[in-house]
């Protein structure tokens, strides 16, 4: 692969990454969206985060099965309660690290 081919490939990858993000913004920027649609859009980040975290917290590998005694899940519960109570991102990260580290030492 030549350097010219590499540059073309990088530009194409950039376009494929950028266009799906830019096109909805351009198409919808001058429109007023219905309230139900805006409320629905607000749920997407929580749904994506849940989809990313659920396998780590609730499942064990090969074969995949439910496991409620994992240190990740046990540390996530007090971390979630801390986050809901304090609303502090830095504090929540530190509390999560302390909980997880403590559980790994105990287990």
N, C-alpha and C positions, 0 to 999 in steps of 0.2 A: 504494500500500500504506500503510495507516494504521499508527500506532504500536502499536495493539492487535494488528493482524495480525502485525507484526514480533515482538512479545513472544510471541505464540502460536507462531510459527514457531521462535523461539529455544528455547522450552521443549520443543517437539516434537523438535528436533534434539538437545537435551540428553538427552531420554529415549531416543532411538534410539542415542545414543552410550553412555549409561550402562547401559541394560538388558542388552545382550549381555555386558557385563563383570560385572554384579552377579548375574545369574541363576545362572550356574554356581557362583559362590561360595556362594550361599545353598543351592542344591540339593545341593552336594557337601560342604559344611562339616562335616556330622555323619556322613559316611560314610568308611569306610576304603577307600582306593583300592588296587587291586592293584599290586604292585611293578612289573610290566611296564608298566602305564599311567603310573606316575610316571616311570619311565625314559624312556618315549616322550615325555612332556611336557617333559622336560629337553632334548630335541633340537630343540624348536620354535624357540627363539631363534637357534640357529646356522643352522637352515634358512632362517629369514626373513632374517637378515643375509646369507647367501650369495645368496639370490634378489635382494636389493637391490644387492649389490656386483658380481655376476658380469657383468651387462651393461656396467657401467662399465669393468671391468677387462679384459674379453676381447673386446668387440665395438666395431666402429666404426659410425657412423651411415650412413644412406642410400646404398646399400642395406646392411642390417645384414650384417656379415661378421666372421669371426674375425680378430683382430689381436693378435699376441703382442708387438709392439714398442711398445706404448703406454707413455708415461711413468707413467701411473697403475699399471699392472701392474708395471713395473720398480721403482717406488718401494715398492709393496706387499710385495715379497719381502723386502728387508732390514728393513722395518718389522715384518713378521710375525716374523722371526727375533729382532729386538730385543725384541718383546713376549713371545715365548716364553721368552727368556732372563732378562729382568728382571722381568716381571709388574708393570710400572709403567705405569699409564694415562697419566699426564702425560708421562713419558719417551717412551712410544710415540707420543703425539701429536706431540711435538716432533721425534722421529726421523723420523716420516712427513713432516712439513712440510719438514724439512731435505732429505730424500731427494728429495721431489717438486720442491722449489724448485731443487735442484742439477741434477736431470735436465732441467727446463725450460730452465735456462740453457745446458746443454750441447747439447740437441737443437734 
